[in-house]
Amino acid sequence: MLDKAKSFGKENSTVLLAAAAVLIVAVGGLSTHFMGTNGNMTYQGQQLAAGTPNALTMDARESVTAASTAERKRIETYSLDFEAVNIRSAVDDSIGIAEQFGGYSTGENFYNNENGANSASVTLRVPSENVSEFMDELDAKNWKLESKNRNVNDVTERYTELELELENKRQELEKLEDLMEDANRTEDLIKIQERMGELRSRIQYLETQLEDIDRRVDYTRISLQFEEPEPITSEFELRNSFTDAYRAIFTTISWTIVGIGYLLPFAVLYGLYRAFKRVRRE
């Protein structure tokens, strides 16, 4: 009986093991079938959820951060006001100095002020590494410096964030391109293509933002304002001065005559009074 029981137990164990193996194979087949039919959208959903810089792998984040922080991204701008005798010549000379150091002008404007003096403004872009030499050349000019302002904006953090997001979007786009090859259903293909279009637009925007920051970091913006010295006395002012003097003299004479007119009766009465006293004494 004992031998039969052991034999029966072994047979049951064998059956249980066989049943477990069959169950594992069946579950694996169902899982494979499910991913084959719905894997595209599931994978796409994971990618959509990973559309933030935090979704980057640690290696990617470290490489992007190291590349960005190797050198700080600082945007410098200058604003200088000068007094110059010849406005047109000053503007042309400043542009020539900028071009001498690899820079260029982005625009000039000329004005006529109410006080009769002319003024002009010019905006220049000068390579950041040449700004010091450019400023030295400006100092050498016979222009009177009225004011000078310098502003520095550190955009390293913003630049790093843009790079992280750009790397993330590129990774997602690559995975979606691979996913396109395995997609079977039309609706999956449409959704993947829509998402790829969104990613390409965002990537283009991020690339443009990074290029703009690089340009502003590499080329310092320098705004120059030139103004002619105010004329000491103009012909118009002389004419006004003579007119004002004539009016003042005329006003003084008029008030003198009026004053004499007021005092004349008193003078006559006083004269009569003096004559009357003289007659009485005689």
Salt bridges, closest charged atoms under 4 A:
GLU76 OE2 - ARG150 NH2 2.34
ASP93 OD2 - LYS141 NZ 3.85
ASP154 OD2 - ARG72 NH2 3.29
ASP154 OD2 - ARG74 NE 3.72
GLU165 OE2 - ARG202 NE 2.79
GLU172 OE2 - ARG195 NE 2.93
GLU177 OE2 - ARG200 NH2 3.95
GLU187 OE2 - ARG185 NH2 3.23
ASP188 OD2 - ARG185 NE 3.19
GLU198 OE1 - ARG195 NH1 3.09
GLU207 OE2 - ARG170 NH2 2.83
ASP212 OD1 - ARG215 NH2 2.71
ASP212 OD2 - ARG216 NE 3.22
ASP214 OD1 - LYS73 NZ 3.19
GLU235 OE2 - ARG239 NH2 3.50
